[in-house]
Amino acid sequence: MYAIIVDGGRQYKVEPGMEVDLDYRETPAGESLTFEKVLAVQGESGLKLGSPTVDGASVTASVMGPKQGKKIYVQKFRRRKHSKSRIGHRQLFTRVKITDIAGV
């Protein structure tokens, strides 16, 4: 069983028990999130495609907490100007665990 959900302009293929990193939101650990924008659901009864979303389908997830991504470096260099800079950045994510897919 799996579902395709939309969150933050991105599409995720999720299954129960799966851990997913979403865009950061200030939600404490232990709370549950419900995703109503479900594009497709596949279960024992077959595949249901929405136009654009599946009516009555939802995905619930529990928040595990914030997580930082890996560090990236942004370097700028201007030749013959004696100008260069290097800046590091670590993106914040919210890790959630998919608990249930409803509307199959």
trRosetta pair geometry for C-beta under 8 A, 3 or more apart (Angstrom, degrees):
i j d omega theta_ij theta_ji phi_ij phi_ji
1 15 6.6 126 88 -141 64 83
1 16 6.6 25 82 -1 112 106
1 42 6.4 -176 -142 95 46 69
1 43 4.8 22 -118 -109 101 71
1 44 7.6 -34 -79 -29 102 67
1 101 5.9 -173 147 56 117 141
1 104 6.4 -37 -142 -107 122 149
2 13 5.9 15 171 -180 128 89
2 14 6.6 159 -159 82 79 38
2 15 4.8 -46 -101 -82 84 83
2 41 7.9 -173 96 -148 45 45
2 42 5.3 10 53 51 77 106
2 101 7.6 175 -157 -73 14 167
3 13 7.6 171 86 -151 35 51
3 14 5.7 -21 63 62 83 89
3 15 7.9 154 18 -84 67 40
3 38 5.4 -44 -176 -148 122 111
3 40 6.7 173 -153 90 53 56
3 41 4.9 -8 -108 -106 91 72
3 42 7.4 -168 -77 21 46 67
3 57 7.0 173 -133 169 131 126
3 59 5.3 -164 80 -74 150 125
3 101 4.9 174 -23 -134 128 128
4 11 5.8 10 179 -178 100 107
4 12 7.1 168 -152 82 55 39
4 13 5.3 -25 -98 -97 78 67
4 14 7.7 150 -99 16 28 74
4 38 7.1 115 73 -167 54 62
4 39 4.5 -51 96 61 106 105
4 40 4.5 33 28 44 113 93
4 41 8.0 -131 22 -63 68 43
5 11 7.1 164 83 -151 36 60
5 12 5.4 -18 60 59 86 91
5 14 6.0 -5 9 10 113 124
5 35 4.6 28 -157 140 140 149
5 37 6.2 102 -164 89 72 75
5 38 5.6 -37 -99 -104 75 63
5 39 7.1 179 -98 7 20 85
5 59 5.3 -85 -70 27 139 145
6 9 7.6 14 -175 -106 95 10
6 10 7.2 162 -150 81 60 34
6 11 5.5 -31 -95 -96 70 70
6 12 7.9 164 -90 16 23 76
6 35 7.7 161 56 -174 49 116
6 37 4.2 -61 52 121 102 129
6 39 6.4 87 -33 -36 101 108
7 10 6.4 -28 71 61 63 81
7 12 6.6 -14 27 4 105 120
7 22 5.5 -37 119 -138 140 121
7 23 7.2 -160 137 18 97 98
7 35 6.2 -70 -66 -120 111 124
7 37 7.4 165 -64 60 58 118
8 22 6.5 147 -1 -172 134 89
8 23 4.2 136 -102 -2 159 133
11 39 6.7 -16 -134 7 119 147
12 20 5.7 60 -170 -149 150 145
12 22 7.9 -68 -41 -90 154 89
14 18 5.4 -164 -156 66 72 136
14 20 6.1 -52 -103 -46 110 142
14 59 6.2 85 78 -160 140 152
14 61 7.9 -70 -171 -77 155 123
14 98 4.8 150 172 -77 120 155
14 101 7.6 165 101 -79 100 116
15 18 4.7 96 58 -27 74 125
15 98 6.6 138 85 80 30 146
15 101 8.0 -54 -143 -31 36 135
16 98 5.6 -127 -116 116 35 102
16 99 6.7 15 -142 172 87 17
16 100 6.5 31 -109 -96 111 29
16 101 6.2 -111 -56 -6 95 98
17 97 7.2 -19 -154 -176 28 97
17 98 6.6 -34 25 73 23 87
18 97 7.3 169 85 -151 34 58
18 98 4.9 15 53 26 82 120
19 64 7.0 -3 -136 -8 110 152
19 95 6.0 6 -177 -175 105 102
19 96 7.2 167 -151 85 59 38
19 97 5.2 -29 -96 -97 75 75
19 98 7.8 -145 -76 4 27 77
20 61 7.4 -63 41 -134 112 153
20 95 7.4 160 80 -151 36 56
20 96 5.6 -20 61 63 86 87
20 97 8.0 155 17 -94 71 27
20 98 6.7 55 -4 -38 114 100
21 67 6.2 -88 -119 67 111 131
21 69 7.7 111 169 -81 153 93
21 93 4.1 6 -173 167 104 148
21 94 7.3 142 -156 69 57 37
21 95 5.5 -30 -97 -95 69 71
22 25 7.4 -18 108 2 114 105
22 93 6.5 135 63 -168 35 87
22 94 5.1 -30 66 65 91 92
22 95 7.9 161 19 -94 74 21
22 96 6.0 14 0 5 119 116
23 93 7.0 -82 -120 -128 16 64
23 94 7.1 6 93 18 32 98
24 66 6.5 34 -131 -128 101 103
24 91 7.8 -157 -26 166 116 76
24 92 4.0 34 -74 110 145 103
24 93 5.9 -115 -65 -111 77 15
24 94 5.4 127 -124 -32 43 89
25 94 5.4 -40 34 -26 75 154
27 31 5.3 -117 175 64 101 134
27 33 6.9 14 -172 -66 171 109
27 63 4.9 -153 114 -88 115 165
27 94 6.4 58 44 -146 105 148
28 31 5.6 95 69 -14 74 114
28 63 7.0 123 98 91 34 139
29 63 5.5 -136 -122 112 40 93
29 64 6.1 -2 -135 168 100 22
29 65 4.1 -10 -82 -72 119 86
30 62 6.9 -23 -151 -173 24 105
30 63 6.7 -32 30 67 26 88
31 62 7.3 164 90 -151 31 65
31 63 5.0 13 60 22 78 122
32 60 5.7 4 179 -174 118 103
32 61 6.7 156 -157 81 70 37
32 62 5.2 -42 -99 -96 74 65
32 63 7.3 -153 -90 -6 23 81
32 99 7.3 -53 -130 21 113 142
33 60 7.1 160 83 -154 47 54
33 61 5.0 -15 59 63 96 92
33 62 7.7 171 16 -94 75 17
33 63 6.4 87 -21 -54 105 94
33 96 6.2 -52 32 -127 129 146
34 58 5.5 -2 -173 179 100 124
34 59 7.3 151 -157 78 52 45
34 60 5.3 -22 -101 -99 73 76
34 61 7.9 173 -82 21 30 70
35 38 6.7 109 118 -64 96 82
35 58 6.5 156 76 -163 53 69
35 59 4.4 -11 54 59 108 97
35 60 7.7 -165 17 -77 74 29
35 61 7.1 35 -13 0 106 110
36 53 7.6 36 140 179 72 153
36 58 5.5 -24 -103 -110 55 96
37 53 5.6 -101 -146 -105 56 134
38 41 6.0 26 157 -54 128 101
38 50 6.7 124 100 -25 68 144
38 53 5.8 93 59 -162 54 93
38 54 4.9 -51 97 41 103 105
38 57 4.0 -100 70 109 149 117
38 58 6.5 -142 -27 -93 130 26
38 59 6.1 135 -88 -19 114 100
38 103 7.1 144 66 70 159 141
39 49 7.5 -12 155 -152 69 66
39 50 5.5 -130 -155 42 38 114
39 52 6.8 -45 -119 164 83 73
39 53 6.2 -73 -91 -111 44 59
39 54 7.1 82 156 -14 9 92
40 47 6.6 -7 -174 -170 108 94
40 48 6.7 166 -155 86 58 56
40 49 5.2 -15 -107 -109 96 61
40 50 6.6 -135 -71 6 49 84
40 54 6.8 120 -106 -40 21 124
41 47 7.5 162 87 -153 45 50
41 48 4.8 -2 58 54 90 105
41 54 5.4 -73 -2 26 110 176
41 57 5.0 -148 -40 -132 141 146
41 101 6.6 159 -138 169 107 120
41 103 6.1 -156 -55 100 172 93
41 104 5.5 -143 155 -105 125 64
42 46 7.3 -71 -142 153 69 30
42 47 4.7 -16 -102 -101 90 75
42 48 7.5 -171 -78 21 43 65
42 104 7.9 -6 106 -136 17 101
43 46 7.4 -5 63 39 62 26
43 101 7.6 -172 -76 106 111 125
43 104 3.3 69 -32 -171 158 126
44 104 7.2 73 25 145 73 127
45 48 7.8 24 94 -41 107 105
45 104 6.5 144 27 149 108 82
48 54 5.3 82 123 -125 115 130
48 57 7.3 174 92 -59 134 141
48 103 8.0 -110 69 137 154 93
48 104 7.7 180 9 -147 127 45
49 54 7.4 -147 159 -77 14 98
50 53 4.2 -39 160 162 156 14
50 54 3.8 -111 -67 -50 111 55
50 55 7.3 146 -123 -19 104 57
50 57 7.5 -120 -63 31 126 134
53 57 7.4 -150 165 54 88 107
54 57 3.9 25 97 11 116 136
54 103 6.3 137 124 135 118 135
55 103 7.9 -165 103 -156 42 134
56 102 7.9 -103 152 127 73 93
56 103 4.5 158 119 -122 79 117
57 101 7.7 -6 -166 -180 94 81
57 102 6.6 166 -150 93 47 64
57 103 3.2 -149 -98 90 58 148
57 104 7.6 86 -118 -60 101 43
58 101 8.0 180 92 -155 43 45
58 102 5.0 -1 58 58 82 109
58 103 6.1 106 11 -10 59 124
59 98 6.4 -38 179 -141 111 105
59 100 7.3 174 -154 91 49 54
59 101 5.4 -12 -108 -109 81 70
59 102 7.4 -168 -80 22 33 74
60 98 7.7 117 86 -158 45 59
60 99 5.3 -46 102 62 93 103
60 100 4.7 13 48 53 106 96
60 102 7.2 47 -10 -10 100 110
61 96 4.1 51 148 162 132 123
61 97 6.2 161 -163 76 86 35
61 98 5.0 -46 -100 -99 96 47
61 99 6.0 158 -115 4 33 84
62 96 6.7 159 78 -159 34 78
62 97 5.3 -17 59 58 87 92
62 99 5.5 66 -14 -40 96 126
63 94 6.4 -40 -141 176 103 111
63 95 7.7 109 -165 82 58 53
63 96 5.5 -44 -102 -103 50 83
64 95 4.4 -47 62 101 116 100
64 96 6.3 179 3 -105 87 24
64 97 5.7 83 -48 -20 113 99
65 94 7.5 -141 128 -148 19 67
65 95 6.2 -1 62 49 56 99
66 92 5.8 -22 -166 -167 115 104
66 93 7.0 141 -161 79 62 45
66 94 5.9 -46 -102 -100 58 62
66 95 7.4 122 -151 8 10 83
67 92 7.5 137 75 -161 40 57
67 93 4.8 -29 69 70 90 97
67 94 7.3 139 19 -115 83 13
67 95 4.7 59 -13 -32 130 112
68 90 4.7 19 -176 155 115 121
68 91 7.2 144 -159 77 62 41
68 92 6.0 -39 -101 -101 65 58
68 93 7.3 157 -103 20 15 82
69 90 5.9 178 64 -168 69 69
69 91 4.2 11 25 59 128 91
69 92 7.6 -123 -2 -65 86 13
69 93 6.0 88 -50 -18 91 114
70 90 7.3 -120 129 -126 14 86
71 88 5.4 -6 -171 -170 112 112
71 89 7.1 147 -153 72 64 36
71 90 5.1 -42 -93 -77 70 93
72 88 7.2 154 80 -153 39 61
72 89 5.5 -23 62 63 87 89
72 90 7.8 152 16 -84 69 45
73 86 5.9 -8 -172 -169 112 95
73 87 7.1 149 -157 77 61 40
73 88 5.4 -33 -99 -97 72 69
73 89 7.8 160 -93 18 26 74
74 86 7.4 159 80 -154 49 46
74 87 4.9 -17 60 63 99 93
74 88 7.8 -179 18 -85 74 21
74 89 6.6 34 -11 -3 109 117
75 84 7.3 -3 -174 -173 89 96
75 85 7.2 175 -149 89 49 51
75 86 5.0 -7 -104 -105 82 79
75 87 7.9 180 -78 23 39 63
76 83 7.9 -36 119 134 98 92
76 84 6.6 177 92 -150 61 51
76 85 5.0 9 51 50 100 92
76 86 8.0 -160 25 -71 63 42
77 83 7.5 150 -153 98 39 66
77 84 4.6 7 -109 -113 74 99
78 81 4.1 -17 113 40 113 135
78 83 4.4 7 45 70 114 109
78 84 7.2 -155 24 -72 65 60
98 101 7.4 17 172 -53 117 88
101 104 6.3 69 117 -52 101 109
